[in-house]
Each structure stands twice: as C-alpha cells, then as structure tokens.
C-alpha cells in the first residue's frame, strides 16, 4: 500500500432533493408525541436545572455554549456567501483547525476562576476535551467509511486526507461534537433534576437520548444541504434512514459523556434555592485513564452497532485509500 498519493476528485453532483421529504414530518410528530407523553406521567422532583451545580463544570459548559455561537456563525457566513468555493486544501485546514483550536487550548489558556483551582488533568475542561477528541477521531477514521458504503456519501472538496477522510473534517467534528454533547448534557440534567427516580424517569431519559440523537443527525444533514462537496447518492434517504444511522453515534455517546464529573444525584439540590456552587469536586473524580477508556469504549460500541446496521442492509464494506493523500489541493 502506498503511504502517499495525489488524486483528482470528480466534481460534485448537481444538488437535488435538498429539502427533507414529507415523511420526515411524520417521524418528528411521532418522536415528540412520545416525548411529551412520557413527560406527562412523571412525578415532579423539583423545578430542575439545566447547568451543572459544580461551578467548575458549569464554567466550562457556559464557555462552550458561548463559543458555539462563534463557530456556528462562521460556518453560516461561509455557506451563505459560498466562500468555500475559494477554498483549497490549505484553507479548509486553516478554517476548521482554527475553529477547533480555541476548544483544544481552552484548558491551558482560559481555565476560568474555578478551573484554575484544579490541577490541569483534573479539571473538567481537559477531561471533556480529551473525551471528545478521542471519540471524534474514531468517528472520522472508522465511521465515515460506513457512510461511504451504506449511504454512498462522499467528500469531494480539495483536501489532505487520512484514511480517505479530509483532515479538516477531523477538526470540524471536534467543535461540532463539543457543542452537541454539552447541549445534550443540559437536557439530560434537566430530566434527572426535575423528576423523581424510577422506571418512568428511566424511560424518559433514554427516550430523550433517542430523540436528541435523531434530531442532531437530521439537523446536521439539513444545515449542510447547500454545501455541494459532501453529497449522498440519495439525499432523501440520508434525511430519514441516514439520520437514524448517524444517530447511533449519539445514542451511545450522549449518556456516556453526560456522566463525566457529574455529582451523584444524592449530592444534587432538589430546588434552585438549594443550589450549591461547589468550587471543588464534591466527590473524588475518576482517574483520567477511566475517561480515556470511556471514550474509546463508547467508540467501540458505536462501531459494533453501525456494523449491525450495515449487515441489516446487506451492504458490503470495503475500506480503501492510503495513509495520507492529497486530492486536488
């Protein structure tokens, strides 16, 4: 196998079927009907809250939410103005790498008043970033080939690639997933803090994970529908079946990420008036090694489920490419 090669990608196909199919409305109606039905049978625990009660973790999540406005706004301008038509491999790498860099450097440079009180590898920001970095790398390196096989997806922009995946996408996934997982954590925290523990709350928790996983996958497909260099053989299928396929990532990762440095339920307040802004972790944190294994274990389970999905569609999987290649730089 060659380590280095240079190839020319074919031009992207003409955009067609860019908007979701009508049946998508039925899927969402069913999802949200089930969600509201489960909420209606819960026993209230308190008013609940979205942000962490641990001050240091809360500081990090607020920072990610604020930074999300920056990268989303940047992408909106790039897509709306079609600035990507001016990009070569270097520009893609600089834009995506540049937008990921603040997140990667935040644990070192912008630790916040609470983060500074915690050792570097004990602070939540560092642990969260390592978890996301590992999971997003596995997702790009392995899972992308399932999209190539099952949905006949392809990247056709100029790029430097590792294992036939543009390096820029490794960075883009990092800031996408940082935002996704913080937002999902807010919703899951709201569920556990608002309702009494029991079978019905467990059902709501996992149904919320399922709903958020599908919605995340669908919204990402929708927001890139006018970007012609990531295409599918059948975009209508990508919206419906593809969203469920992509949603497998988050079905596993959302609950796994949400528990990182989260205080046990017994230590959390029942009402907003009881909130305690902890400046240090209320309980000893798990070792960094456990955070690493959590991310890698999550990645392995997602890979197994994706392969079950591929087998269900009887789609052969062939991973080609080389270690590194440049396509129309």
N, C-alpha and C positions, 0 to 999 in steps of 0.2 A: 504494500500500500504506500502511495506517495504521501509524504508529510506536507508538501506544499504544492499547490496548483493554482492556476488562474483560469477562470472560465467566464464566459459572457452569458448573463441571464437573458432569457427571452423577454420581450416587452410584456407588461401586464395586460390581461384581457380587458375588454371594454366592460365598464361597470354595468351590471344588470341585476335585477331583483334586489336592489339595495335596501328597500324597506322591508320590515317584518311581514310575514304572511298573516292573513286574517285569523288563522287558528291560534296565533300567539296570544290574542286577547282571551281566548277560552282557557288556555294554560294558566295565565295570570289570574283570571277570575277564580279558578279552582284553587290555586295556591293561596290566595288571600282570603277566600271564603273559609278554608280550613284553618288558617291562622287566626282569624277573628273568632271562629267557633271555639278554638282551644283557649283563647284568652277569656272568653265569656264564662268558662266553667272553673276558672282559677279562684283560689282563696287568697285574698289580699294579705300581704305581709307588712307592707308599708307603702309609702309613696314611691320608693325606689329611687335609683340614681343611675346616671349614665357613666360618669367619670370615676376612676378608681378612688378609693378612700386613702390609699397610700400616696402621700404627697409627691414622692419622687417619681412614681409610675405615672401619676396624673400629670406631672410637669412634662414628661416625655410625650404622652399621648396628645396633649394640647399642642405641643410643638409640631408633631407630625400632622395634626389636623390643619394647623396654620400653613405649614409648608405645602400641604396638598393643594391649597389654592394657587400656589406659585407654579407647580408643575402642571396642574390641570389647565391653568390659564395659558401657560407657554405652549402646550400641545394644541389648545383651541386656536390660538393665533396661527400656529404652523399649518394646521389642517385648513382653517378657513381661508387663509391667504395663499394656500398651496406652496408654501415656502419649501416644502420637501422636494419640489421639482428642481430646486437649485442644489440639492444635497448630493454629495458623493459619499464614499465610504468614510472619509475623514470627518465630514460634517455630521453624519449620523452618530459617529462615535463620540464626537465632542458634545453634541447636544444631549444625547442620552446619558453619557458618562458624566457630563457637567450637572445634569439634574439629579443624578443619583449621589453625587459627591457630598452635598450637604448632609444627607442622611448618614452616609458612611462616616463622615468626620464629626458628626454631632456629639458622639460620646467622648471625643477627645477635646473638642474646641468649645462647645456650647453646652456644658453639662448642667447649667442651671444652679440655683441656690441649693436645692436639695440633692442634686446629683453629685455636687462637689463634696458632700458629706460621706459619700460611699466610695469604696475602693473601685478602681476603674473596671475590673472584671466582675464586680459585684453589682454595679449599677444596672438598672433595668434597661436603659438605652442600649448599652453594649450587648447585653444578652439578647434583647429583641432583634437588634441588627444582625447579629451572628445567626440567629434562628432563621430570619428572613433571607439572608444571603445564601445560606446552605440550601434552603428549600427552593428558592428561585433558580439557583444553579442547576439543581437536579431537574426541575421542571423544564428548563430550556434544553439541557443536554439530552434528556431522555424523552420527556412527554411530547415535545414538539414533533417527534417522528410518528407518534400516534395520530396527530392531526394531519401530517403528511399522508399517512396511509388511509385512515378511516374517512376523513373529510376532504381528502385531496387538496389540502391547503398548501400554500407556498409563499415564501418571501422572495420577491423579485427586485428589491431595491439594490443599488450598489452597496457592497458591504464586504468587510472582512469577516470570515466565518470560522467557527469552531464546531466540528461535527455537523456541518451543513446548517448551522444556526447563526444568524448575524450576531456578532459580538455586541453590537448596540442593543440588541433585544435582551441580553443578559442584564444590562444596566437598567433598561426600561422596566423590566419585570420587577426589579428591586424596589423602585419607588411606587409602582402600581401596587405591589403586594404589601408594602408597608402601610399604605393608606387603607387598602381593603381590610387588612387584619385588625387594625385599630378600630375602624368603623364597626366591624362585626363584633369585636370585643365589647364595644359600648352597648350594643343591642342585647348581647347575652348577659351582660352585667345587669342591665335593666330588668331582664326576666327574673334572674335569681334574687335580686333585691326587692322586687315588687310582690312576689307571690310565695306562698308557703311551700316548703319542700314536699314532694310526694309524687305519685305516679302521673298526675295530670300536669304538674310542672315539668317533669322529665319529658313527657310527650311534647309539651310546648317548646321546650328548649331545643330538642332535636328537630322538631318541625321548623322552628325558626332558622336553624342551621341549614336545613334543606332549602328553605325559601330564599335565604340570603345567598346561598351557593348558586342557585339557578339564576337569580336576579343579577348577581355580579357578572356571571358569564354572559348573560344576554346583553347587559348594558355595555360591556366592553365590545362585544360584536357590533352593537348598534353604533357606538361612538366612532368606530373606525370604518364604518361602511363607505365613507367618501375617500378613504385612503386606498388607492388602487394597487399598491405594491404588497399588500397582504390579501390574498384572494383565496376563494374556495371554488370548487367545481360547481357546487350548488349552494348559494348563499341562503336560500330559504331553508334548506336542510341544516345549515350552520346555525341559524337562529333557533330552531326547535330542537333537533337531536343534538346538534353541536353544543348548545348551551348546557344540556344535561351532561354531555360528555366532559366538557370543560369544568362544569360544576363539581365533578368528582374531586378535583383538587381541593376545593374549599369545604366540601362535605367532611373531609378528614382534617384539614389544616385549621379551620376556624376554631373548633373546640380545643385542639391541641395547643394552639398559640394563646388562647384566652386565659389559660390557667397559669401561664408563666408569671411568677412573682405575685400572684393574686392571693390575698389573705384568705384563710379559711372562712367559711360562711359564719361560723360561730363568733368570729372576731369582727364581723362587719356590722355596722349600725342598721337598725330596723327603720329608722326615720331620718330625714335630713337633719333634724335637730340634734341627733345623736352622732353626727359625723365627727370623726377624729382625723385630723391632718397629721398622720404619722410622718415623722421626719426620718425614721429608720424602719427597716422591715419589721413588722410585728411578730414574725416568726422567722427562724433561720431559713435562708434561701437554699434551694437545691444547688449542688455544685454546677459549675459551668459545663462540665462534662455531661451532666444529665440534660442540659439544654441542647447541647450538640446532638446527643443521641435521640432526643425528642424530635428534632428537625429531620434527621436522617431516617428515623423510623417512620415518621409521617410520610416522607418521600417514598419509602419502600411500599407502604400500604397503598398509596395513591397509584403507584406503578402497577401493582397487582390488580387493582380494581379497573384501571384503564385497559389492562390486557384482557380481563374478563369481558369488558365491553367490546374490544376488538374481536375476540373469539365469537361473541354473540352475533356479530355481523359477518363472520367468516371472512374477515379481511386479512390477507397475508401481510406480514410486517417485514420489510426489508430496509435495513439501515445502511445506507451507502455513505459516500462522502469521504473526506480525508480529515486529518487532524486540524489542519489550517488551510484555508484557501481564500483567495480574493476574487470577487465577482464584480466585474465592471466598475472598478474603483474610480 
